[in-house]
Amino acid sequence: MSKQLNSIKLSNAQIAWRAAQDLTDGSYVNLGIGFPEMIAKFQPEGRNVTYHTENGVLGFGKAPPEGREDWDLINAGKKAITLNPGAAFFHHADSFAMVRGGHLDLAVLGAYQVAQNGDLANWSTGRGGVPAVGGAMDLVHGAKNVAVVTDHITKSGEPKLVAECTMPLTGQACVTRIYTSLAVIDIVDATFVLREKLDALAFDNLQAVTGAPLHVDGKIVPLNVPEL
């Protein structure tokens, strides 16, 4: 099954593109370190989004051209950034006060596991793991909405969307929407509700690689993305 999925699944860039289409005009958004940062690259034209990074910048712009970086200007992932007009700098503590005070409309993170009740596990102390949960635990409970971008299954073919997380939790009942390499799924009343899926993938095959029941509420929309 995993070999078949590899031939049809979305790339990380395509998942990020799909997530970017749901960015709300005028919203304040924090994109997690790594894969989620790619979402900003696909922000729709004319959509006004203000990006926040927990090391203390609000309103940063695109990455600078290679060789023109100012390494005093970085995001939480230590990547070089530019500044949009009106950008602001502030203390790390003030940045987390924004997060904890509920001033972010959306946080987007990666995941190891997401449970059907919205629990999120996105850190590990195991081999190669990050030694602490970091700011993610603040983001998942401070932001008004939390979305996840992830492959639908692990490299070994195990479901990443599960009935109950078995890895250390980042937050409980915090995830509202999941963008995977196969589908777009909302979490409603502690259940996975399927909104979109790849046309080439039958519902039963999607269910077979999902570790908890998929519910359908209305029409399932085809998950269509451009070639990237």
C-alpha positions in Angstrom: 0.0 0.0 0.0 2.8 2.5 0.9 4.4 2.0 -2.5 1.1 2.8 -4.2 0.6 5.9 -2.0 4.1 7.1 -2.8 3.2 7.3 -6.5 0.2 9.6 -5.9 0.8 11.5 -2.7 1.4 15.2 -2.5 4.9 16.6 -2.0 5.6 18.8 1.0 5.4 21.8 -1.4 2.0 20.8 -2.5 0.8 20.3 1.0 2.1 23.7 1.9 0.4 25.3 -1.1 -3.0 23.8 -0.1 -2.6 25.0 3.5 -1.7 28.5 2.2 -5.0 28.8 0.3 -6.8 28.9 3.7 -4.8 31.8 5.1 -7.3 34.4 6.1 -6.9 38.0 5.0 -5.8 40.2 7.8 -4.8 37.3 10.0 -1.8 37.0 12.4 0.0 33.7 11.8 2.9 31.7 13.3 4.5 29.1 11.1 6.4 26.3 12.8 10.1 25.6 12.2 10.9 23.6 9.1 8.2 22.3 6.8 5.4 24.8 7.9 7.6 27.8 7.0 7.1 26.8 3.4 3.5 28.0 3.6 4.5 31.6 3.4 6.0 31.0 -0.1 2.6 30.1 -1.4 0.5 32.9 0.2 -2.1 33.9 -2.4 -1.7 37.2 -4.2 -3.7 40.0 -2.5 -4.0 38.1 0.8 -2.7 40.3 3.7 -1.1 38.0 6.4 1.1 39.2 9.2 3.7 36.6 10.3 4.9 36.2 13.8 8.0 34.5 15.0 8.5 33.6 18.7 12.0 35.0 18.9 10.5 38.5 18.6 9.5 39.8 15.2 6.0 40.6 13.8 5.5 41.4 10.1 8.5 39.8 8.5 8.7 39.2 4.8 10.2 36.7 2.3 13.7 35.2 2.6 16.4 37.5 1.2 18.3 36.5 -1.9 21.3 34.3 -1.2 24.3 36.4 -0.3 22.2 39.3 0.8 21.2 38.0 4.2 21.4 40.2 7.3 22.1 37.6 10.0 20.8 40.0 12.7 17.3 39.3 11.1 16.3 35.7 11.6 13.2 33.7 12.5 12.9 31.1 15.2 14.4 28.5 12.9 17.5 30.7 12.5 16.7 31.4 8.8 17.3 34.8 7.4 14.3 37.0 6.9 13.4 40.4 5.5 11.0 43.0 7.0 7.7 44.3 5.6 6.7 47.9 6.2 5.5 48.3 9.8 7.4 45.3 11.1 8.2 45.3 14.8 10.8 43.9 17.1 10.2 42.9 20.8 11.6 41.0 23.7 11.2 37.2 23.7 9.0 37.4 26.8 6.7 39.9 25.0 6.5 37.6 22.0 5.3 34.7 24.2 2.8 37.1 25.9 1.3 37.6 22.5 1.1 33.9 22.0 -0.3 33.1 25.5 -2.6 36.1 25.3 -4.6 34.7 22.4 -3.4 37.3 19.8 -2.5 34.8 17.1 -5.3 33.7 14.7 -3.4 30.6 13.5 -0.4 28.4 14.3 0.7 25.8 11.8 2.9 23.0 13.0 4.3 19.7 11.8 3.5 16.4 13.6 4.6 12.9 14.5 1.0 12.0 15.5 -2.4 13.6 15.7 -5.2 12.0 17.6 -8.9 12.0 16.7 -9.6 14.3 19.7 -7.1 16.9 18.5 -4.1 15.9 20.7 -0.8 16.7 19.0 2.6 15.0 19.4 5.3 16.8 17.5 8.5 16.3 19.5 10.5 13.4 20.8 13.4 12.7 23.1 14.3 9.6 21.2 17.2 9.1 18.8 17.6 12.2 16.7 14.8 13.9 18.6 14.6 17.5 19.8 15.5 17.5 23.5 12.5 19.7 24.5 9.0 20.7 23.4 10.0 24.3 23.0 7.5 27.1 22.1 5.1 24.7 20.4 3.3 23.9 23.7 2.5 27.6 24.0 1.5 28.0 20.4 -1.0 25.1 20.4 -3.0 26.5 23.3 -2.4 30.2 22.7 -3.4 30.5 19.0 -7.1 30.6 18.1 -6.7 27.8 15.6 -4.0 25.2 15.1 -3.4 23.4 11.8 -1.0 20.6 11.1 0.9 19.9 7.8 2.2 16.3 7.6 2.7 13.2 5.5 -0.3 10.9 6.1 1.9 8.0 7.1 5.3 7.4 8.5 8.3 6.2 6.4 7.5 2.7 7.6 3.9 3.0 6.5 2.3 3.5 10.0 -0.6 6.0 10.4 0.2 9.4 11.7 -3.4 10.1 12.3 -4.4 7.9 15.2 -7.0 7.0 17.8 -4.7 8.0 20.6 -1.2 9.5 20.6 1.5 7.2 22.0 4.3 9.8 21.8 4.9 12.7 24.2 2.1 15.3 23.8 2.7 18.8 22.7 -0.9 19.8 23.6 -4.3 18.3 24.3 -7.4 18.7 22.1 -5.7 21.6 20.2 -5.6 20.7 16.5 -8.5 21.9 14.4 -7.4 21.0 10.8 -4.9 18.6 9.2 -3.4 19.0 5.7 -1.8 15.7 4.7 -0.2 14.2 1.6 -3.5 12.4 0.9 -6.3 14.5 2.4 -7.7 17.5 4.3 -9.3 16.6 7.5 -11.0 18.6 10.2 -11.3 17.6 13.9 -14.9 18.0 15.0 -16.3 16.7 18.3 -13.3 14.4 18.8 -13.6 12.8 15.4 -11.7 13.0 12.1 -14.1 14.6 9.5 -12.9 14.1 5.9 -13.2 17.3 3.8 -11.0 16.6 0.8 -9.0 13.6 -0.6 -7.0 12.8 -3.7 -9.3 11.6 -6.5 -6.9 8.7 -7.3 -7.4 7.3 -3.8 -10.5 5.4 -2.8 -12.1 6.1 0.5 -11.5 2.6 1.8 -7.8 2.8 1.0 -7.5 6.2 2.8 -9.3 4.7 5.8 -6.8 1.7 5.7 -3.9 4.1 6.4 -5.7 6.2 9.0 -5.6 5.0 12.6 -9.1 6.0 13.6 -12.5 6.2 11.8 -12.9 8.8 9.1 -16.3 10.5 9.2 -18.1 12.2 6.3 -20.2 15.3 6.7 -21.5 16.4 3.3 -19.6 16.1 0.0 -15.9 15.1 -0.1 -14.2 17.7 -2.3 -11.4 16.5 -4.7 -8.0 17.6 -3.3 -6.5 19.4 -6.3 -3.2 21.1 -6.3 -0.8 22.5 -9.0 2.4 20.7 -10.0 5.2 22.3 -8.0 
